Amino acid sequence: MPKTVAFLGPEGTYTDEACFFYAPDEERIPFASLGLVTSALEEGKVDQAVVPIENSLGGTVIEVVDYLITSKNAHIIGEILLPIDHCLITRSGVQLGDIRVVMSKQEALTQCREFLSTELRFAEQIPTTSTALAVTDLKEADDRVAAIGPRRSAELAGLPILAQGIQDRQNNVTRFAVLSSNGDYPVDSDKTSIAFDFDRPDAPGLVYGALSPFADRNINLLKIESRPTGKGMGNYIFLLDFEGQIDEPHVQEAIELLKQNTATFKVFGTYPRAKGLAIR
Ligand SMILES: O=C(O)C(=O)C[C@]1(C(=O)O)C=C[C@@H](O)C=C1
């Protein structure tokens, strides 16, 4: 039986493309928002989900990282790096000077900040649940409205592209995570993502002390960031990506030492690191 894989719809989103790249032969199911995608996984309605987690211009997709922090079921089992090339899409016959409103997912608006602030500086920006939804909504909108989305979403909607490559940098890439509710990890895993917070008040050397067991064992850290815990100003949970599989002895040693100072400790997943960009 094919697996069911949830993704952020409708058809034509960047996540649709990443999901197709990951699971061309599985049953791919679109959901109307990221919240609905993660709930479907959490409630066991689908086997897996593909979600955007980080962009090279805009940084973390906060909604997804906050879901991973609280989820009881989700594990990262893979990642996909997709080049992101944004198009300005309109109804037919519309010129740049006609546009008063630009709709897209907030992440896409953020990635096109320079274009929007120079070419469309007086246009109102309206966030939508996905880029492709903004594009399909154009069909019911008037000529003053434009959308930012992938070329494929314009093709699917039969709408013209007024400008392409409007993101602030040409080498714009989004990292997507493949999430599973099954705890098994892929055999060829070589990257691990964890989260932790400290069991003691802030003090000099706290983060240094937590990370030094990784440096001492030659474990390459790939990413570190913090998110507020919500328990008050100055309370953070740290998110760490590093090279290595969770059950390698030197990784286990570093984690055991780290855990001596943590209140919360969670493994988001151990999975194969993306070897290159997903080719279209
Ligand atoms: O709206 C989409 O098309 C998506 O797939 C979501 C998303 C995101 O949230 O990061 C994915 C890639 C781009 O960075 C912009 C939007």
Ligand as a Chemical Component Dictionary entry (heavy atoms), coordinates in Angstrom:
data_LIG
# 
_chem_comp.id                   LIG 
_chem_comp.type                 NON-POLYMER 
_chem_comp.pdbx_formal_charge   0 
_chem_comp.three_letter_code    LIG 
# 
loop_
_chem_comp_atom.comp_id 
_chem_comp_atom.atom_id 
_chem_comp_atom.alt_atom_id 
_chem_comp_atom.type_symbol 
_chem_comp_atom.charge 
_chem_comp_atom.model_Cartn_x 
_chem_comp_atom.model_Cartn_y 
_chem_comp_atom.model_Cartn_z 
_chem_comp_atom.pdbx_ordinal 
LIG O1  O1  O 0 3.491  28.644 -0.057 1  
LIG C1  C1  C 0 4.214  27.810 -0.625 2  
LIG O2  O2  O 0 4.267  27.653 -1.854 3  
LIG C2  C2  C 0 5.056  26.953 0.195  4  
LIG O3  O3  O 0 5.385  25.863 -0.217 5  
LIG C3  C3  C 0 5.507  27.471 1.535  6  
LIG C4  C4  C 0 6.862  28.203 1.508  7  
LIG C5  C5  C 0 7.305  28.550 2.964  8  
LIG O4  O4  O 0 6.480  28.714 3.818  9  
LIG O5  O5  O 0 8.529  28.688 3.173  10 
LIG C6  C6  C 0 7.883  27.335 0.881  11 
LIG C7  C7  C 0 8.911  27.830 0.152  12 
LIG C8  C8  C 0 9.113  29.286 -0.021 13 
LIG O6  O6  O 0 10.095 29.635 0.917  14 
LIG C9  C9  C 0 7.877  30.062 0.239  15 
LIG C10 C10 C 0 6.772  29.499 0.804  16 
# 
loop_
_chem_comp_bond.comp_id 
_chem_comp_bond.atom_id_1 
_chem_comp_bond.atom_id_2 
_chem_comp_bond.value_order 
_chem_comp_bond.pdbx_ordinal 
LIG O1 C1  DOUB 1  
LIG C1 O2  SING 2  
LIG C1 C2  SING 3  
LIG C2 O3  DOUB 4  
LIG C2 C3  SING 5  
LIG C3 C4  SING 6  
LIG C4 C5  SING 7  
LIG C4 C6  SING 8  
LIG C4 C10 SING 9  
LIG C5 O4  DOUB 10 
LIG C5 O5  SING 11 
LIG C6 C7  DOUB 12 
LIG C7 C8  SING 13 
LIG C8 O6  SING 14 
LIG C8 C9  SING 15 
LIG C9 C10 DOUB 16 
# 
